[in-house]
Amino acid sequence: MQLSRRTLSYAAIGATMSVFALSSARAQSRLTLPAGSVILVRTQTQLESSTARVGQTFETVVADSIGLDNYTVIPRGSRIRGSITYVQPATRSQSGVIEVSFDRLTLSDGTVYPIRGRLTSTDAEERRQIEQSSDPRVVLVGGRGGIGAAIAGAGSQGSSSNNFLSALGALLSEGRNVSVSAGTTLAVQLEQAVSLRARGTRRGNSDATVFTSADMIRAAQQELARQSYYRGTVDGQLTYATQRAIFEYQVDKGLTGTGNLDWRTVRSLGLTGIVGNGSTGSSGMYLTADQAATLRRDAQTAAARQRQDLSVSSTGRFGSTVYGDADLDLWFALSAFADNASLYEQVIRSSNTNETMTAATRALLNAARRVDTSMSSSRASNSVRNYWSAIRSRLTSLDSTYY
């Protein structure tokens, strides 16, 4: 017996070490933040077109930790370096202009990654104006906008200064300098994808979590297409058209317009059952909002049919139908499950953590098991049994051991 316990202890230690090694290997893996992704940062110093000089650098701080699928890749407080590539002070007739680029990401632990980023905007009108050109020069223009400047695009990357200033036209008419104070939020858009080291699994989801799996993108494309935001191919690829559709959806729903498939957008689209690694509720997580709504409706139908079979009126009066205690117990259990399914749908639509939604799933399954117990001893009609069988088959996607 002693040998058996020792052997089991060694096995347990070995299994634990294997899990630890696997987790460590995953934590060291590299993940790609795709081109077009937007990172929100805060300026550390003031930007003034009256005093700025070409070549001058400035630091910005990442506003919130960036997660990629199941991992954190850019901790909050990391820095992105900006550089002034063009500057024109204001004159009496023409506003000041500053053009910037972003070339270095420094994580909170000192790890440095070269990047290629440009300025963009989370404002709907500014973003649409920028994207009128295929590859514009994006600049800060004095005298407009709520940040001490407007963000505008004109010409193309190869345009001369005179040409792109001419293209800005009336935007320069204020005749005032750019004056962006320290602490202002700017949006940095990656022009090239960046390969980053995973820095440990996330606990729950933050608003800045970005989802890049093909399954998640495909699901978003399908839902965006259903709501008439996306008209491209549903292929799971994060194309410009997909990012554009996400941006338009975010603007219409009052979300921060980045074009990232972030947690807020996933939740708003009802895709919370699809996790970062591309698996869905069938892997034992939770239903999507649409699936939860369907489950709730079916549960309400099953409870209503059982009440009908018992000849119970809307006021609770029983008819002449003969019924047993088990039949009445089944009606109560089905009604309770329908209420639980409604609560479950509310949790899925409003929660922002995996832990909360997984706990709600466990509670829902417990309510379903109470119906199973009542069903087994009742004289339920074939109609009620068929309704419940369909519900149970959906619940197996939450837990493969349930059936």
C-alpha positions as CSV (number, residue, x, y, z in Angstrom):
1,M,0.0,0.0,0.0
2,Q,2.9,2.4,0.8
3,L,4.5,1.7,-2.6
4,S,1.2,2.4,-4.3
5,R,0.8,5.7,-2.6
6,R,4.4,6.7,-3.4
7,T,3.9,5.7,-7.0
8,L,0.7,7.8,-7.2
9,S,2.5,10.8,-5.6
10,Y,5.3,10.5,-8.2
11,A,2.7,10.3,-11.0
12,A,0.9,13.4,-9.6
13,I,4.2,15.3,-9.4
14,G,5.1,14.3,-12.9
15,A,1.7,15.3,-14.2
16,T,1.9,18.7,-12.5
17,M,5.4,19.3,-13.9
18,S,4.1,18.4,-17.4
19,V,1.3,20.9,-17.1
20,F,3.7,23.5,-15.8
21,A,6.1,22.9,-18.6
22,L,3.3,23.1,-21.2
23,S,2.1,26.4,-19.6
24,S,5.6,27.8,-19.7
25,A,6.1,26.8,-23.3
26,R,2.8,28.5,-24.2
27,A,3.8,31.6,-22.3
28,Q,7.0,31.7,-24.3
29,S,5.2,31.3,-27.6
30,R,4.8,34.2,-30.1
31,L,1.6,35.8,-31.2
32,T,1.0,38.2,-34.0
33,L,-0.8,41.5,-33.6
34,P,-2.0,42.1,-37.2
35,A,-1.5,45.1,-39.4
36,G,-4.3,47.6,-39.1
37,S,-4.6,47.0,-35.3
38,V,-5.1,50.1,-33.3
39,I,-3.4,50.7,-29.9
40,L,-4.7,53.6,-27.7
41,V,-1.9,55.6,-26.0
42,R,-1.6,58.7,-23.9
43,T,1.0,61.4,-24.7
44,Q,3.6,62.2,-22.1
45,T,4.6,65.6,-23.4
46,Q,2.8,68.5,-25.2
47,L,2.9,68.6,-29.0
48,E,3.1,72.2,-30.3
49,S,3.5,73.0,-34.0
50,S,5.0,76.4,-33.0
51,T,8.0,74.8,-31.3
52,A,8.2,71.2,-32.7
53,R,11.1,70.2,-34.9
54,V,11.5,67.4,-37.5
55,G,13.3,64.5,-35.9
56,Q,12.1,65.3,-32.4
57,T,10.9,62.2,-30.5
58,F,8.2,61.9,-27.8
59,E,6.9,59.1,-25.6
60,T,3.4,57.8,-25.3
61,V,2.1,55.2,-22.8
62,V,-0.2,52.3,-23.7
63,A,-3.6,53.0,-22.0
64,D,-4.7,49.5,-21.4
65,S,-3.1,46.0,-21.5
66,I,-3.5,44.4,-24.9
67,G,-4.4,40.8,-25.0
68,L,-4.3,38.5,-28.0
69,D,-6.8,35.6,-27.8
70,N,-5.8,33.9,-24.5
71,Y,-2.6,35.8,-23.7
72,T,-1.4,39.2,-22.7
73,V,1.2,40.6,-25.1
74,I,1.4,44.4,-24.3
75,P,1.1,45.2,-20.6
76,R,-0.5,48.5,-19.6
77,G,2.1,51.1,-19.1
78,S,4.3,50.0,-22.0
79,R,5.6,52.8,-24.1
80,I,5.4,53.6,-27.8
81,R,7.9,56.1,-29.2
82,G,6.7,58.7,-31.7
83,S,8.8,60.9,-34.0
84,I,7.9,64.1,-35.8
85,T,8.4,63.7,-39.5
86,Y,6.9,67.0,-40.7
87,V,6.0,70.3,-39.0
88,Q,4.7,73.6,-40.1
89,P,3.9,76.4,-37.7
90,A,0.7,78.4,-38.1
91,T,0.5,81.6,-40.1
92,R,-2.2,84.2,-40.2
93,S,-3.9,82.4,-43.1
94,Q,-2.9,78.7,-42.5
95,S,-3.1,76.4,-39.6
96,G,-0.2,74.6,-38.1
97,V,0.5,71.0,-39.0
98,I,2.4,68.1,-37.4
99,E,3.0,64.7,-39.0
100,V,4.2,61.9,-36.8
101,S,5.2,58.2,-37.1
102,F,5.7,55.6,-34.4
103,D,8.7,53.3,-34.6
104,R,9.4,51.6,-31.2
105,L,7.4,49.6,-28.6
106,T,9.0,49.2,-25.2
107,L,7.2,46.8,-22.9
108,S,7.0,47.4,-19.1
109,D,9.9,44.9,-18.5
110,G,12.2,46.8,-21.0
111,T,11.7,44.4,-24.0
112,V,11.9,46.5,-27.2
113,Y,10.2,45.7,-30.5
114,P,10.6,47.8,-33.7
115,I,7.2,48.8,-35.1
116,R,5.8,50.8,-38.0
117,G,2.8,52.8,-36.9
118,R,0.9,55.9,-38.0
119,L,-1.6,58.2,-36.4
120,T,-5.3,57.5,-36.9
121,S,-8.5,58.5,-35.2
122,T,-11.3,56.9,-33.2
123,D,-13.7,59.7,-34.3
124,A,-16.0,58.6,-37.0
125,E,-15.8,61.7,-39.2
126,E,-12.1,61.9,-38.9
127,R,-11.5,58.3,-39.6
128,R,-13.8,58.3,-42.7
129,Q,-12.0,61.4,-44.0
130,I,-8.6,59.7,-43.5
131,E,-9.7,56.6,-45.4
132,Q,-10.9,58.5,-48.5
133,S,-7.4,58.0,-49.8
134,S,-5.8,54.6,-50.0
135,D,-2.5,55.5,-48.3
136,P,-2.8,59.1,-47.0
137,R,-0.4,61.2,-45.0
138,V,-2.1,61.6,-41.7
139,V,-1.5,64.8,-39.7
140,L,-2.5,66.9,-36.8
141,V,-4.1,70.1,-37.9
142,G,-4.4,73.1,-35.5
143,G,-7.6,74.9,-34.6
144,R,-10.0,72.0,-34.9
145,G,-11.0,68.9,-32.9
146,G,-11.3,68.3,-29.2
147,I,-7.7,67.3,-28.5
148,G,-6.2,70.6,-29.6
149,A,-6.0,69.6,-33.2
150,A,-7.9,67.7,-35.8
151,I,-6.6,64.4,-37.3
152,A,-6.8,64.4,-41.0
153,G,-5.4,62.6,-44.1
154,A,-4.6,63.8,-47.5
155,G,-2.6,62.9,-50.6
156,S,-0.5,59.8,-50.3
157,Q,2.8,58.7,-48.6
158,G,4.7,59.8,-51.7
159,S,3.0,63.2,-52.0
160,S,5.2,66.3,-51.6
161,S,4.5,68.7,-48.7
162,N,3.0,71.3,-51.0
163,N,0.7,68.7,-52.6
164,F,-0.7,67.2,-49.5
165,L,-1.1,70.6,-47.8
166,S,-3.1,71.7,-50.8
167,A,-5.2,68.6,-50.5
168,L,-6.1,69.5,-46.9
169,G,-7.7,72.6,-48.3
170,A,-10.2,74.2,-45.9
171,L,-9.0,72.2,-43.0
172,L,-6.1,74.7,-42.8
173,S,-8.3,77.7,-42.7
174,E,-8.3,78.3,-38.9
175,G,-4.8,79.7,-38.8
176,R,-4.0,78.2,-35.4
177,N,-1.2,76.0,-34.1
178,V,-1.5,72.4,-33.1
179,S,-1.5,72.3,-29.3
180,V,-2.0,68.7,-28.0
181,S,-1.5,68.6,-24.2
182,A,0.2,65.9,-22.2
183,G,-2.1,63.1,-21.3
184,T,-4.1,63.2,-24.5
185,T,-5.3,59.9,-26.0
186,L,-4.1,59.1,-29.5
187,A,-4.7,56.1,-31.7
188,V,-1.7,54.3,-33.2
189,Q,-2.4,52.1,-36.2
190,L,0.1,49.4,-37.0
191,E,1.2,49.5,-40.7
192,Q,2.9,46.2,-40.3
193,A,2.1,43.1,-38.2
194,V,4.1,42.7,-35.0
195,S,5.2,39.3,-33.6
196,L,5.1,39.5,-29.8
197,R,5.9,37.1,-27.0
198,A,2.9,35.8,-25.0
199,R,3.3,36.9,-21.4
200,G,1.0,34.5,-19.5
201,T,-2.6,33.6,-19.8
202,R,-5.2,36.3,-19.1
203,R,-7.7,36.2,-16.3
204,G,-11.0,37.1,-17.9
205,N,-11.2,39.6,-20.7
206,S,-10.4,43.3,-20.8
207,D,-11.9,45.8,-23.3
208,A,-8.5,45.9,-25.1
209,T,-8.4,42.1,-25.7
210,V,-8.0,41.5,-29.4
211,F,-9.3,38.3,-31.1
212,T,-7.5,37.0,-34.2
213,S,-8.4,33.4,-34.6
214,A,-10.0,32.4,-37.9
215,D,-13.1,31.0,-36.2
216,M,-13.6,34.2,-34.3
217,I,-13.1,36.4,-37.3
218,R,-15.4,34.2,-39.4
219,A,-18.1,34.4,-36.8
220,A,-17.8,38.2,-36.7
221,Q,-17.9,38.4,-40.5
222,Q,-21.1,36.3,-40.5
223,E,-22.8,38.4,-37.8
224,L,-21.6,41.7,-39.4
225,A,-22.9,40.5,-42.8
226,R,-26.3,39.6,-41.2
227,Q,-26.5,43.1,-39.8
228,S,-25.5,44.6,-43.3
229,Y,-22.1,46.0,-42.2
230,Y,-20.0,43.5,-44.1
231,R,-20.3,42.5,-47.7
232,G,-17.1,40.6,-48.3
233,T,-16.3,36.9,-48.3
234,V,-16.8,35.1,-45.0
235,D,-13.3,33.5,-44.9
236,G,-11.9,34.1,-41.4
237,Q,-9.3,36.6,-42.7
238,L,-8.8,40.0,-41.1
239,T,-9.0,42.0,-44.3
240,Y,-9.3,45.8,-44.6
241,A,-13.0,45.3,-45.4
242,T,-13.5,43.3,-42.2
243,Q,-11.7,45.9,-40.1
244,R,-13.8,48.7,-41.8
245,A,-17.0,46.8,-41.1
246,I,-16.0,46.4,-37.4
247,F,-15.2,50.1,-37.2
248,E,-18.6,51.1,-38.6
249,Y,-20.4,48.7,-36.3
250,Q,-18.4,50.1,-33.3
251,V,-19.3,53.7,-34.2
252,D,-23.0,52.9,-34.5
253,K,-23.1,51.0,-31.2
254,G,-21.3,53.7,-29.3
255,L,-18.1,51.7,-28.8
256,T,-14.6,53.1,-29.2
257,G,-14.0,53.0,-33.0
258,T,-10.7,51.1,-33.5
259,G,-11.5,48.5,-36.1
260,N,-10.1,45.9,-33.7
261,L,-12.2,42.8,-33.0
262,D,-11.9,43.5,-29.3
263,W,-13.8,42.1,-26.3
264,R,-16.4,44.9,-26.3
265,T,-17.3,44.3,-29.9
266,V,-17.3,40.5,-29.5
267,R,-19.7,40.9,-26.6
268,S,-21.9,43.3,-28.5
269,L,-22.1,41.0,-31.5
270,G,-23.2,38.1,-29.2
271,L,-20.0,36.1,-29.9
272,T,-18.9,35.5,-26.3
273,G,-19.2,31.8,-26.6
274,I,-16.3,31.7,-29.0
275,V,-13.0,31.9,-27.1
276,G,-9.6,33.2,-28.3
277,N,-8.3,29.9,-29.5
278,G,-11.1,29.5,-31.9
279,S,-13.1,26.9,-29.9
280,T,-16.8,27.5,-29.1
281,G,-19.2,26.5,-26.4
282,S,-18.8,22.9,-27.6
283,S,-15.5,22.9,-25.8
284,G,-17.2,23.3,-22.4
285,M,-17.4,27.0,-22.1
286,Y,-20.7,28.8,-22.7
287,L,-23.3,29.6,-25.3
288,T,-23.3,32.6,-27.6
289,A,-26.0,35.3,-26.9
290,D,-28.0,34.1,-29.9
291,Q,-27.8,30.4,-28.7
292,A,-28.8,31.5,-25.2
293,A,-31.8,33.3,-26.6
294,T,-32.9,30.3,-28.6
295,L,-32.5,28.1,-25.5
296,R,-34.6,30.5,-23.4
297,R,-37.4,30.5,-26.0
298,D,-37.5,26.7,-26.3
299,A,-37.5,26.3,-22.5
300,Q,-40.5,28.7,-22.2
301,T,-42.3,26.7,-24.9
302,A,-41.7,23.4,-23.1
303,A,-43.0,24.9,-19.8
304,A,-46.1,26.3,-21.5
305,R,-46.8,23.0,-23.1
306,Q,-46.6,21.1,-19.8
307,R,-49.0,23.7,-18.3
308,Q,-51.3,23.2,-21.2
309,D,-51.2,19.4,-20.8
310,L,-52.2,19.9,-17.1
311,S,-55.1,22.1,-18.2
312,V,-53.8,25.0,-16.0
313,S,-55.3,28.4,-16.9
314,S,-53.3,31.6,-17.0
315,T,-54.7,32.4,-13.6
316,G,-53.4,29.1,-12.1
317,R,-56.8,27.3,-12.0
318,F,-56.5,23.6,-12.8
319,G,-58.9,21.9,-15.1
320,S,-60.4,18.4,-14.9
321,T,-57.2,16.6,-16.2
322,V,-56.0,14.0,-13.8
323,Y,-52.4,14.5,-12.8
324,G,-49.9,13.2,-10.3
325,D,-47.4,14.9,-8.0
326,A,-44.6,14.1,-10.5
327,D,-46.5,15.8,-13.3
328,L,-46.9,19.0,-11.3
329,D,-43.3,18.8,-10.1
330,L,-42.2,18.6,-13.8
331,W,-44.2,21.8,-14.6
332,F,-42.5,23.6,-11.7
333,A,-39.1,22.3,-12.8
334,L,-39.6,23.3,-16.4
335,S,-40.8,26.8,-15.3
336,A,-37.8,27.2,-13.1
337,F,-35.5,26.1,-15.9
338,A,-37.1,28.7,-18.3
339,D,-36.5,31.4,-15.7
340,N,-32.9,30.2,-15.2
341,A,-32.4,30.2,-19.0
342,S,-33.6,33.8,-19.1
343,L,-31.1,34.8,-16.4
344,Y,-28.4,32.9,-18.2
345,E,-29.0,34.9,-21.4
346,Q,-28.7,38.1,-19.4
347,V,-25.4,37.0,-17.9
348,I,-24.0,36.1,-21.3
349,R,-25.0,39.4,-22.8
350,S,-23.7,41.6,-20.0
351,S,-20.8,39.7,-18.3
352,N,-17.2,40.6,-19.2
353,T,-15.3,37.6,-17.6
354,N,-15.0,34.0,-18.7
355,E,-15.3,33.0,-15.0
356,T,-18.7,34.5,-14.5
357,M,-20.1,33.0,-17.7
358,T,-18.7,29.6,-16.9
359,A,-20.3,29.7,-13.4
360,A,-23.6,30.7,-15.0
361,T,-23.3,27.6,-17.3
362,R,-22.8,25.3,-14.3
363,A,-25.9,26.7,-12.6
364,L,-27.9,26.3,-15.8
365,L,-26.8,22.6,-16.1
366,N,-27.8,22.0,-12.5
367,A,-31.3,23.4,-13.2
368,A,-31.5,21.1,-16.2
369,R,-30.6,18.0,-14.1
370,R,-33.6,18.9,-11.8
371,V,-35.8,18.7,-14.9
372,D,-34.3,15.4,-15.8
373,T,-35.2,14.0,-12.4
374,S,-38.8,15.2,-12.6
375,M,-39.1,14.0,-16.2
376,S,-38.1,10.5,-15.4
377,S,-41.0,9.9,-12.9
378,S,-43.7,12.0,-14.7
379,R,-46.2,11.1,-17.4
380,A,-45.1,13.9,-19.7
381,S,-46.6,13.9,-23.2
382,N,-44.5,13.1,-26.2
383,S,-44.6,16.7,-27.2
384,V,-43.0,17.9,-23.9
385,R,-40.5,15.1,-24.0
386,N,-39.5,16.1,-27.6
387,Y,-39.1,19.7,-26.6
388,W,-36.9,18.7,-23.6
389,S,-34.8,16.3,-25.7
390,A,-34.0,19.1,-28.2
391,I,-33.0,21.4,-25.2
392,R,-30.8,18.6,-23.7
393,S,-29.0,18.1,-27.0
394,R,-28.0,21.8,-27.0
395,L,-26.8,21.6,-23.4
396,T,-24.3,18.8,-24.4
397,S,-22.3,21.5,-26.2
398,L,-21.7,23.0,-22.7
399,D,-20.6,19.8,-21.0
400,S,-20.0,16.6,-23.0
401,T,-20.8,14.5,-19.8
402,Y,-24.3,15.9,-19.7
403,Y,-26.8,13.8,-21.5
